[in-house]
Amino acid sequence: MSELPIIQKTYDFVKWFIPILNNLPRNHQLLLGTRIANELYDLLEGLIQARYAKDKRVQLEALNSKLDLLRYQTRLLHDFQLISTHRYGYISQQLQNIGQELGGWIKQQKQPSKKQYQEPYFLN
């Protein structure tokens, strides 16, 4: 089965980011690291569920706020000097890429489906 690009990108990002979070100092790993990890897993899970949902838009918009939360949590990692500026830049870029794909998916869901039959205006 072929994955949607956003799901594959998110999967790869989670796979890359979790080991970094596991290597945080214990006091940060238990609080901020766990929160970020949970948000990452929730994001991936939500994208997979949205793929099969009837009303995708509601779920996708909720995931958009999770993505924003991840941006702020990652910024905290950088501000607490727990990750390098280079690593922070990479993480930010990955979140930006996922966000752009998510935004495109949301925009697509807002457009009327081309499969729906619409009566010609003169029959109304």
C-alpha positions as CSV (number, residue, x, y, z in Angstrom):
1,M,0.0,0.0,0.0
2,S,1.3,3.4,-1.0
3,E,1.4,6.0,1.8
4,L,0.4,9.6,1.4
5,P,3.5,11.7,1.2
6,I,2.5,13.6,4.4
7,I,2.2,10.4,6.3
8,Q,5.5,9.1,5.1
9,K,7.3,12.5,5.9
10,T,5.7,12.5,9.4
11,Y,6.7,8.9,10.0
12,D,10.3,9.6,9.0
13,F,10.4,12.7,11.1
14,V,9.1,10.8,14.2
15,K,11.6,8.0,13.6
16,W,14.4,10.6,13.4
17,F,13.2,12.9,16.3
18,I,12.4,10.3,19.0
19,P,16.0,9.2,19.6
20,I,16.9,12.8,20.2
21,L,14.2,13.2,22.7
22,N,15.3,10.0,24.5
23,N,18.8,11.5,24.9
24,L,17.6,14.7,26.7
25,P,18.7,15.2,30.3
26,R,16.4,13.3,32.6
27,N,14.6,16.3,34.0
28,H,13.7,17.6,30.5
29,Q,13.1,14.2,29.1
30,L,10.4,13.4,31.6
31,L,8.5,16.6,31.0
32,L,9.1,18.4,27.7
33,G,10.6,15.3,25.9
34,T,7.6,13.2,26.8
35,R,5.1,15.9,25.7
36,I,6.8,16.3,22.4
37,A,7.0,12.6,21.8
38,N,3.3,12.2,22.6
39,E,2.4,15.1,20.2
40,L,4.5,13.5,17.5
41,Y,2.8,10.1,17.9
42,D,-0.6,11.8,18.0
43,L,0.1,13.7,14.8
44,L,1.1,10.6,13.0
45,E,-1.9,8.7,14.3
46,G,-4.2,11.5,13.4
47,L,-3.0,11.7,9.9
48,I,-3.5,8.0,9.4
49,Q,-7.0,8.2,10.8
50,A,-7.8,11.3,8.7
51,R,-6.9,9.3,5.6
52,Y,-9.9,7.0,6.3
53,A,-12.3,9.5,7.8
54,K,-15.4,10.6,6.1
55,D,-15.1,14.2,7.2
56,K,-11.4,14.8,7.0
57,R,-11.4,18.5,7.4
58,V,-12.3,18.6,11.0
59,Q,-9.6,16.2,11.9
60,L,-7.0,17.9,9.7
61,E,-7.7,21.3,11.3
62,A,-7.2,19.8,14.8
63,L,-3.9,18.3,13.6
64,N,-2.9,21.8,12.4
65,S,-3.0,23.0,16.0
66,K,-0.9,20.1,17.2
67,L,1.7,21.0,14.6
68,D,1.7,24.6,15.9
69,L,2.2,23.2,19.5
70,L,5.1,21.1,18.3
71,R,6.7,24.3,16.8
72,Y,6.6,26.0,20.2
73,Q,7.7,23.0,22.2
74,T,10.7,22.6,19.8
75,R,11.5,26.2,20.3
76,L,11.6,25.6,24.0
77,L,14.1,22.8,23.4
78,H,16.3,25.3,21.6
79,D,15.8,28.1,24.1
80,F,16.7,25.8,27.0
81,Q,19.9,25.0,24.9
82,L,18.9,21.3,24.7
83,I,19.4,21.1,21.0
84,S,21.8,23.0,18.7
85,T,20.7,25.8,16.4
86,H,21.6,23.6,13.4
87,R,19.3,20.8,14.7
88,Y,16.6,23.3,15.6
89,G,16.7,24.7,12.0
90,Y,16.3,21.2,10.6
91,I,13.4,20.4,12.9
92,S,11.7,23.7,12.0
93,Q,12.1,23.0,8.3
94,Q,10.6,19.5,8.7
95,L,7.6,20.9,10.6
96,Q,7.2,23.6,8.0
97,N,7.2,21.0,5.2
98,I,4.6,18.8,7.0
99,G,2.6,22.0,7.7
100,Q,2.5,23.0,4.0
101,E,1.3,19.5,3.1
102,L,-1.3,19.6,5.8
103,G,-2.5,23.0,4.7
104,G,-2.8,21.8,1.1
105,W,-4.8,18.8,2.3
106,I,-7.1,21.1,4.3
107,K,-7.5,23.4,1.3
108,Q,-8.4,20.4,-0.9
109,Q,-11.1,19.3,1.6
110,K,-12.7,22.8,1.6
111,Q,-13.2,22.6,-2.2
112,P,-16.5,20.9,-3.4
113,S,-16.0,17.4,-4.5
114,K,-15.8,17.0,-8.3
115,K,-17.5,13.6,-7.9
116,Q,-20.7,15.1,-6.6
117,Y,-23.5,15.6,-9.1
118,Q,-24.7,19.2,-9.3
119,E,-27.9,20.0,-11.2
120,P,-27.5,22.5,-13.9
121,Y,-28.6,26.0,-12.7
122,F,-31.5,26.2,-15.2
123,L,-33.2,23.1,-13.5
124,N,-33.4,24.8,-10.1
